[in-house]
Amino acid sequence: MTPIVDMDLQSLLLHHAIDRFNAAYAASLDERRFNEWPECFVEDARYKVQARENFDRKLPLALIALESQGMMRDRIYGTSQTIYHGPYYTRHVVSPARVTHAGAGTADDPIRAEANYAVFRTKPGSVSEVYQVGRYIDAFVHTDAGLKLQSRLCVYDSEMVLNSLIYPV
């Protein structure tokens, strides 16, 4: 276990920037502004939602594996325009991030961070339920528009995904 140490200002600012990013990311999903979701990523970003069992065993199978912003836009179009499902709302709760590598924030040396997440789902007229619990394993890069994700791996602990995974987590 890493001992708790005083952080310098630059480290605090980096943690704060990542936490603000995660809060905005969660808000865009919870407020159903799905068209904004791909903009959280760089053009050639990767996004994957994978079971912890497969992640731990280094198995490639994932519920979702997208390899670009274009694929993310296609996913959003598909979920909002072509499939029918019972309506529900989500609420993301994201822990403060833990920076695991304070890289330069470039494509070759991204900032690496992890944060725990819980997603709750509420169907109209029903009680809320835990939809998915896990952790984000992220690589961030600096862009003119601020921090963006080079990759986000969502490793979920839940053994069962309720019904299906429609919206991003």
N, C-alpha and C positions, 0 to 999 in steps of 0.2 A: 504494500500500500504506500502510495506517495504521501509524504508528510505535508501538512498544510503549511504553506509559506506565504509571506507577504508578496503580493503581486505588484509589479511596476505599473505605471500608468498605461504604457502601450499594451500590456497584457490585459488590463482591465477594459480598455477601449475595444480590443478585439473580442473579448467575451461579450461585451455589451452589444457590439455590432451583430454578432451571431445570434444572440438572444432576440434582438429586435427583428432580424431576418426571420427567425423561426416563428415569432409572434405574427408577423405580417403574412407569412406562408399559411399558417393555420387559419388566420382570419379570412384569407381569400377562399379557402376551401369551405369553412363553416358558413360564410356568407354567400356561398354558391356563385362566386365570381370565378368560375372555372376557366374562363378564357385567359385570366391573368396567371394561372398556374404555370404554363410553359415558360413564361417570362422570368420565372425564378431561376431558370437554368441557362447556361450558355448553349449555343447552337448545337454543338456536338456532344451534349451531356448524356449521361446514362442515369436511368431511374429503374430501380428494381424493388419489388416487394417479395420477400423470400421467407419461408419458414425457418425458424431457428434450427430445427433439426437438420435441414439441408445445408444451412450456412455452416453449422458446426462440423458437419461431415464433408464440407467442401464439395457438395453436390450442386450441380448447376440449376436444377429445376426451381422455377419461381412462378408465383401467381401472375406477376406482370414483369416484363423486362423490355424497356424502351431504350432506344439507342440514339435519340436525337430529339430536338425540339419539335421537328416535323411529326415524329411518331407520337409525341405527347399531344400535339394539336389534333391528330387523327383520333386519339383515344378520347379526348374531350368531345369532339364532334360525335363520335359513336355513342358516348354515354348520354349526351344531351339531345341528340337528334334521331337516333335510330333504334334504341332499345327501350322497351317499356318495363317498368318495375314499379312496385308500390312506393309511394313517396316516403321519404324520411329525411331527417336533419342530422347533421353530425356536429360534434363539439370535440375539438382537439385540445388536449392538455399536454404541454411540452415542458419538460424540466429545463433548468438552466443547462447550457452546454458545457461540456468538458473538452477543452482543446487538447488534442493528443499530439499535434505537430503544428507549431506556429511557423509554417513555411512562408515563403515570400509572397504567396498568393498568386503565383503564375501557373500556367498549364503544366510546367515541368516540376513545380514545387508548390503544390496547393496547400492551403490551410486545412488541416484535418481535425474534425470535431465529432463528438457523439452527444446525443441527447436522448433521454427516454421520452416515449410518447404513450398516450392513451387516447383512443378515439371512442366516444360514446355515440350511440345511435338512438334516435327517438322517432318513432312513427307517430303520426297524428293520432291523438286519442289513446295513446299507449304509454307505458312507462319507459324510461330510458334504460338502455342495456349497454354493457361493455361490448363494443364491436371488435376492437383489436388493441392489443398492448404490445409494445416492443421498443426498439431503439433505432434511431437514425444514425447511420454511419456515413458521414459527409466529407466531401472534398470541395472546398470553396476557392474561388479565384476572384481577384479584384478586377472590376470592369469600370468603364466610364459611368455606368449606372449604379455602381456600388458592388457589394458582394453578390455573387451568383454561384449557383451550384454547378460544379463540374460533374459531380455524381452524388446521388443519394440512394443509399441502400437501406431499405426499411426491413429490419429483421424482426418478425413478429413472433411472440412467445405463445400466443393462443394456438391451441391445437386444432380448433375448429374455427372457420370463418363463417359467420352467420350468413346463410344464403349464398351470396357471392360478393366479390369485391368489384364494385362498380366505380366508385369515385377514388381518386388518389388519397393516400394517407399521409 
